[in-house]
Amino acid sequence: MKNFCINRLSKPFNVVIDNIASDKSISHRCAMFSLFSDKTSYVKNYLLAEDTLHTLKIVEQLGAKIVQDGSSIEITPVKKLSEPDDVLDCGNSGTAMRLFCGLLASVEGSFVLSGDKYLRSRPMKRVADPLRSIGAKIDGRENGNKAPLFIRGEKNLQPFTYSSPVDSAQVKSAMILAALRATNVSRYKENELTRDHTERMLKGMGAEIFTDNEGFINIKPLTNYLKPLNITVPADPSSGFFFAVAAAINKNSRVVIKNVSLNPTRIEAYEVLKRMGAIVNYIEKENIYEPIGDIEVIGNELNGVEVSQKISWLIDELPALSIAMSLANGKSLVKNAKELRVKESDRIKAVVDNLALCGVNYTEFEDGYEIVGGELKAATIDSFGDHRIAMSFAIAGLVCGMNIEDVECINASFPNFKEILDSLY
């Protein structure tokens, strides 16, 4: 299906959603981090979407044996990763490409990372340059900034003390993965805590990673293999957030999203909805790798909000939040979000251009936008090949109707999105 035609809802909904897509970030990491063990990792509820299946395929190309029964995956690594005889295809996933840069930078051999046309147009210098500074050999188009990327792995990378100029979980993760095979302790610092799945999962596997009193993450190089994973991947709060917005913008609607990650770095967007006036409740459960639980959201009158802090905690949810902002009372402001320019699309441009088609008044900034709330009008919008843009405007269609072009990108992260959307009617 290349286009979605979304019809307006005729009444409030009350649904419990227990089939939200598994968490993409954690699924990627499960496949990759299994390579640091010498025993079989067992992963349940792995995300069976194009991006994460590309990552699983790359892990297999590097020599691991994969046994799959639906979303239950067994990954048995090899002691020495293989040099593949073909390109490693990351599909549409910037997470896969950037993290594999860090992982492969310290593996002897030659590796080529590529992806679809959208991924090949995205900047990679922000992760390649810090890796090059510690001895990694990474080249690519446009002075090493664009894929395909060629990596000639080096066995002994230099330890580092690095203060990152950008707050990016992908850059942080790539540097941590490289540091695991450096010759001594490495230290990484970010201005604001970004999503910390990498640190949590690796520590759970036995890696020595800790934050010192100067705010540096200290990473000791591995002296042995890590423990294998035995994990059930929680549902993705970023995917669930589309339906949280659906409830928030339809007064008296209610949604309960089951078994999602409640990692504080992943639920900031829900906190913003709460600040806008939506009713948001968390029901916590126990889990060894990640805090998990259920999230309840009830629609209510929304008011404008300023979003300028903890941006790295909600960068993926800002397109969906912009839909709520468009229907809120008063003005909303997004600042310090320049990171949106280098996602699957230039999300600042994609958001404001499409909101303009829906009759929304806005002001665009280099690092964000201001939205004047009011109403949305039906329109035909372009996803720009970006799954989050496509899904955000599909949610907008629930209040005004919407035609969305180029929606095949949704399969990359959320294959059953349309099925859940249809259940709201």
ABEGO torsion letter per residue (X at the ends): XABBBBBBBABBBBBBBAABBBBAAAAAAAAAAAAABABBBBBBGBBBBAAAAAAAAAAAAAGBBBBBBEABBBBBBBABBBBBABBBBAEABAAAAAAAAAAAAABBEBBBBBBBAAAAABBAAAAAAAAAAAGBBBBBBGGGABOBBBBBBBABBBBBBBBBABBBAAAAAAAAAAAAABABBBBBBBABBBBAAAAAAAAAAGBBBBBBAAGBBBBBBBABBBBBBBBBBBBBAAAAAAAAAAAAABBGBBBBBBGBBABAAAAAAAAAAAAAGBBBBBBBBBBAABBBEBBBBBBBBBBBBBBABGAAAAAAAAAAAAAAAAABBEBBBBBGAAAAAABABBAAAAAAAAAAAAGBBBBBBAAEBBBBBEBBBBBBBBAGGBAAAAAAAAAAAAAAEBBBBGAAAAAAABAAAAAAAAAAX
